Amino acid sequence: MQSDLQALLTLQEHDRAVMAAEAEVKALDPEVGELDAVLAKTEADLAAAKKGIDDAGQRRVELEGKIESYKSMQEKRRQRLEWVKGAKEASTLMAELDLARSVLAKEEAEWVRSADKVQEAERKAAEMEKALDDLKSGQTARREEISALKAERLDALKAAKAARQTAAASVDKSLLVRYDRIRRGKAPFAVYQLHGEACGHCFTAIPKHRRQDIMHGNQVGTCEACGVLIYHAVS
């Protein structure tokens, strides 16, 4: 029984090593996430700047279309004015020409402002492009360090899992099944030392006759409350 217990404890130590190695790998994730978040924000700013160029350009095209339409209508009014004979109709056409001229002037002024907006959007996009390039360049060294460190830690994790597999081969198969089933539960580990008269995990009292068997080394006990394996450490 002591040999079974020792094999279980050795296996558990290897599981601790595997968990520690997994934690070492996961410990790199937050920093990578922070780098990615900063990069994503800058990329989103660049996308917004490029959309600003598209929007300003589209607005400029729309204004050009409207201006051309107004100019065409004005030309038609002028042509009609040449053929108008009545004073009233001529007066109405002149009023339309004056109003359209005012509208056209406003649209042309807006077109000039739209050109300025396109230039401003292009300037912002160029700044964002440079900011993104600088950011990527600034992150390169640290990302390479993290990548190398992660590779080392993954190698260590692989070695820990291989050692764990070797240790598991030394455990009695029925005990190993129980051990692995417990590991899949809520307890962080599967084997706990007897704590006085109680389970070392949940501290529920162990019945006297079972406790005596455990203390005499006759068996590796099971806690009826939380299900972990219990042993007595020999002084």
C-alpha positions as a Python dict, from the first residue, in 0.01 Angstrom:
ca = {
    (1, 'M'): (0, 0, 0),
    (2, 'Q'): (287, 237, 77),
    (3, 'S'): (426, 182, -272),
    (4, 'D'): (84, 267, -421),
    (5, 'L'): (68, 578, -207),
    (6, 'Q'): (416, 687, -306),
    (7, 'A'): (331, 635, -673),
    (8, 'L'): (19, 850, -630),
    (9, 'L'): (210, 1126, -451),
    (10, 'T'): (478, 1123, -718),
    (11, 'L'): (212, 1149, -987),
    (12, 'Q'): (51, 1438, -803),
    (13, 'E'): (383, 1622, -788),
    (14, 'H'): (412, 1582, -1163),
    (15, 'D'): (59, 1717, -1202),
    (16, 'R'): (162, 2019, -994),
    (17, 'A'): (455, 2068, -1231),
    (18, 'V'): (223, 2045, -1533),
    (19, 'M'): (-16, 2299, -1380),
    (20, 'A'): (272, 2534, -1303),
    (21, 'A'): (402, 2501, -1660),
    (22, 'E'): (55, 2570, -1801),
    (23, 'A'): (27, 2878, -1580),
    (24, 'E'): (365, 2998, -1708),
    (25, 'V'): (239, 2973, -2066),
    (26, 'K'): (-92, 3147, -1988),
    (27, 'A'): (89, 3423, -1798),
    (28, 'L'): (207, 3561, -2132),
    (29, 'D'): (-146, 3600, -2270),
    (30, 'P'): (-240, 3927, -2092),
    (31, 'E'): (59, 4117, -2229),
    (32, 'V'): (-2, 3985, -2580),
    (33, 'G'): (-367, 4087, -2539),
    (34, 'E'): (-261, 4440, -2438),
    (35, 'L'): (-31, 4470, -2739),
    (36, 'D'): (-309, 4344, -2967),
    (37, 'A'): (-562, 4587, -2815),
    (38, 'V'): (-337, 4890, -2874),
    (39, 'L'): (-274, 4772, -3229),
    (40, 'A'): (-644, 4711, -3292),
    (41, 'K'): (-735, 5060, -3170),
    (42, 'T'): (-481, 5225, -3400),
    (43, 'E'): (-601, 5011, -3691),
    (44, 'A'): (-960, 5117, -3613),
    (45, 'D'): (-851, 5484, -3608),
    (46, 'L'): (-685, 5436, -3948),
    (47, 'A'): (-998, 5269, -4087),
    (48, 'A'): (-1206, 5561, -3960),
    (49, 'A'): (-966, 5808, -4122),
    (50, 'K'): (-986, 5623, -4454),
    (51, 'K'): (-1364, 5620, -4431),
    (52, 'G'): (-1343, 5995, -4377),
    (53, 'I'): (-1158, 6024, -4709),
    (54, 'D'): (-1424, 5813, -4884),
    (55, 'D'): (-1710, 6012, -4729),
    (56, 'A'): (-1553, 6348, -4814),
    (57, 'G'): (-1477, 6231, -5167),
    (58, 'Q'): (-1831, 6101, -5213),
    (59, 'R'): (-1972, 6433, -5090),
    (60, 'R'): (-1751, 6618, -5336),
    (61, 'V'): (-1874, 6399, -5624),
    (62, 'E'): (-2235, 6459, -5519),
    (63, 'L'): (-2179, 6835, -5514),
    (64, 'E'): (-2013, 6824, -5858),
    (65, 'G'): (-2319, 6643, -5991),
    (66, 'K'): (-2555, 6898, -5838),
    (67, 'I'): (-2350, 7191, -5968),
    (68, 'E'): (-2347, 7050, -6319),
    (69, 'S'): (-2723, 6997, -6298),
    (70, 'Y'): (-2780, 7356, -6179),
    (71, 'K'): (-2558, 7493, -6455),
    (72, 'S'): (-2749, 7293, -6716),
    (73, 'M'): (-3080, 7425, -6584),
    (74, 'Q'): (-2944, 7780, -6585),
    (75, 'E'): (-2838, 7748, -6946),
    (76, 'K'): (-3185, 7629, -7042),
    (77, 'R'): (-3340, 7928, -6863),
    (78, 'R'): (-3110, 8165, -7049),
    (79, 'Q'): (-3205, 8008, -7379),
    (80, 'R'): (-3573, 8036, -7295),
    (81, 'L'): (-3523, 8398, -7196),
    (82, 'E'): (-3401, 8476, -7548),
    (83, 'W'): (-3732, 8360, -7692),
    (84, 'V'): (-3966, 8502, -7433),
    (85, 'K'): (-4180, 8790, -7559),
    (86, 'G'): (-4404, 8868, -7264),
    (87, 'A'): (-4273, 9093, -6987),
    (88, 'K'): (-4433, 8885, -6715),
    (89, 'E'): (-4281, 8558, -6832),
    (90, 'A'): (-3944, 8729, -6876),
    (91, 'S'): (-3966, 8868, -6524),
    (92, 'T'): (-4044, 8520, -6385),
    (93, 'L'): (-3748, 8369, -6569),
    (94, 'M'): (-3516, 8642, -6446),
    (95, 'A'): (-3626, 8576, -6089),
    (96, 'E'): (-3560, 8204, -6139),
    (97, 'L'): (-3217, 8282, -6283),
    (98, 'D'): (-3129, 8503, -5987),
    (99, 'L'): (-3245, 8243, -5735),
    (100, 'A'): (-3066, 7961, -5914),
    (101, 'R'): (-2750, 8175, -5934),
    (102, 'S'): (-2761, 8219, -5556),
    (103, 'V'): (-2814, 7846, -5500),
    (104, 'L'): (-2533, 7767, -5742),
    (105, 'A'): (-2296, 8003, -5561),
    (106, 'K'): (-2371, 7828, -5230),
    (107, 'E'): (-2313, 7483, -5382),
    (108, 'E'): (-1986, 7596, -5537),
    (109, 'A'): (-1873, 7736, -5201),
    (110, 'E'): (-1964, 7404, -5040),
    (111, 'W'): (-1767, 7223, -5312),
    (112, 'V'): (-1458, 7428, -5221),
    (113, 'R'): (-1505, 7338, -4854),
    (114, 'S'): (-1548, 6971, -4949),
    (115, 'A'): (-1211, 6982, -5124),
    (116, 'D'): (-1057, 7110, -4799),
    (117, 'K'): (-1228, 6827, -4612),
    (118, 'V'): (-1080, 6571, -4849),
    (119, 'Q'): (-732, 6713, -4791),
    (120, 'E'): (-785, 6714, -4414),
    (121, 'A'): (-909, 6354, -4420),
    (122, 'E'): (-607, 6251, -4628),
    (123, 'R'): (-375, 6424, -4381),
    (124, 'K'): (-532, 6241, -4087),
    (125, 'A'): (-511, 5909, -4269),
    (126, 'A'): (-142, 5968, -4344),
    (127, 'E'): (-81, 6044, -3976),
    (128, 'M'): (-265, 5726, -3877),
    (129, 'E'): (-64, 5522, -4129),
    (130, 'K'): (258, 5650, -3977),
    (131, 'A'): (132, 5593, -3623),
    (132, 'L'): (40, 5233, -3712),
    (133, 'D'): (378, 5169, -3874),
    (134, 'D'): (559, 5318, -3572),
    (135, 'L'): (348, 5111, -3333),
    (136, 'K'): (415, 4786, -3520),
    (137, 'S'): (785, 4865, -3531),
    (138, 'G'): (785, 4948, -3160),
    (139, 'Q'): (611, 4621, -3069),
    (140, 'T'): (829, 4397, -3284),
    (141, 'A'): (1111, 4343, -3033),
    (142, 'R'): (878, 4264, -2742),
    (143, 'R'): (659, 4037, -2953),
    (144, 'E'): (969, 3843, -3059),
    (145, 'E'): (1077, 3814, -2694),
    (146, 'I'): (733, 3688, -2594),
    (147, 'S'): (728, 3442, -2883),
    (148, 'A'): (1068, 3302, -2783),
    (149, 'L'): (965, 3286, -2418),
    (150, 'K'): (641, 3110, -2506),
    (151, 'A'): (830, 2855, -2714),
    (152, 'E'): (1055, 2781, -2415),
    (153, 'R'): (760, 2747, -2182),
    (154, 'L'): (574, 2523, -2424),
    (155, 'D'): (881, 2299, -2440),
    (156, 'A'): (887, 2290, -2060),
    (157, 'L'): (515, 2204, -2056),
    (158, 'K'): (568, 1926, -2308),
    (159, 'A'): (849, 1782, -2093),
    (160, 'A'): (634, 1807, -1779),
    (161, 'K'): (348, 1622, -1949),
    (162, 'A'): (586, 1351, -2070),
    (163, 'A'): (723, 1305, -1717),
    (164, 'R'): (367, 1296, -1585),
    (165, 'Q'): (278, 1022, -1833),
    (166, 'T'): (576, 818, -1720),
    (167, 'A'): (476, 861, -1355),
    (168, 'A'): (117, 760, -1431),
    (169, 'A'): (240, 430, -1574),
    (170, 'S'): (372, 338, -1228),
    (171, 'V'): (34, 381, -1056),
    (172, 'D'): (-202, 89, -1002),
    (173, 'K'): (-461, 109, -1280),
    (174, 'S'): (-765, 108, -1052),
    (175, 'L'): (-610, 383, -837),
    (176, 'L'): (-520, 580, -1147),
    (177, 'V'): (-881, 567, -1268),
    (178, 'R'): (-1000, 700, -933),
    (179, 'Y'): (-725, 960, -927),
    (180, 'D'): (-802, 1091, -1276),
    (181, 'R'): (-1177, 1098, -1206),
    (182, 'I'): (-1116, 1312, -895),
    (183, 'R'): (-885, 1544, -1091),
    (184, 'R'): (-1174, 1613, -1329),
    (185, 'G'): (-1386, 1727, -1035),
    (186, 'K'): (-1379, 2046, -829),
    (187, 'A'): (-1088, 1963, -598),
    (188, 'P'): (-759, 2121, -713),
    (189, 'F'): (-577, 1793, -637),
    (190, 'A'): (-674, 1432, -583),
    (191, 'V'): (-463, 1321, -283),
    (192, 'Y'): (-472, 1493, 56),
    (193, 'Q'): (-305, 1417, 386),
    (194, 'L'): (-520, 1325, 684),
    (195, 'H'): (-557, 1640, 896),
    (196, 'G'): (-601, 1519, 1252),
    (197, 'E'): (-930, 1330, 1238),
    (198, 'A'): (-1053, 1502, 925),
    (199, 'C'): (-1007, 1519, 549),
    (200, 'G'): (-723, 1750, 454),
    (201, 'H'): (-931, 1902, 174),
    (202, 'C'): (-1282, 1965, 308),
    (203, 'F'): (-1204, 1901, 680),
    (204, 'T'): (-1497, 1664, 720),
    (205, 'A'): (-1441, 1412, 1005),
    (206, 'I'): (-1340, 1063, 892),
    (207, 'P'): (-1509, 769, 1075),
    (208, 'K'): (-1277, 618, 1335),
    (209, 'H'): (-1248, 268, 1185),
    (210, 'R'): (-1164, 405, 842),
    (211, 'R'): (-926, 657, 993),
    (212, 'Q'): (-742, 377, 1174),
    (213, 'D'): (-702, 180, 850),
    (214, 'I'): (-560, 488, 684),
    (215, 'M'): (-324, 563, 973),
    (216, 'H'): (-202, 202, 986),
    (217, 'G'): (-120, 219, 617),
    (218, 'N'): (-372, -47, 523),
    (219, 'Q'): (-538, 165, 257),
    (220, 'V'): (-558, 497, 78),
    (221, 'G'): (-894, 621, 196),
    (222, 'T'): (-1164, 821, 26),
    (223, 'C'): (-1345, 1117, 181),
    (224, 'E'): (-1718, 1048, 167),
    (225, 'A'): (-1790, 1423, 167),
    (226, 'C'): (-1569, 1556, -115),
    (227, 'G'): (-1441, 1233, -273),
    (228, 'V'): (-1066, 1296, -257),
    (229, 'L'): (-811, 1029, -166),
    (230, 'I'): (-674, 1053, 187),
    (231, 'Y'): (-349, 920, 331),
    (232, 'H'): (-159, 936, 656),
    (233, 'A'): (194, 1074, 645),
    (234, 'V'): (432, 847, 832),
    (235, 'S'): (661, 1044, 1061),
}
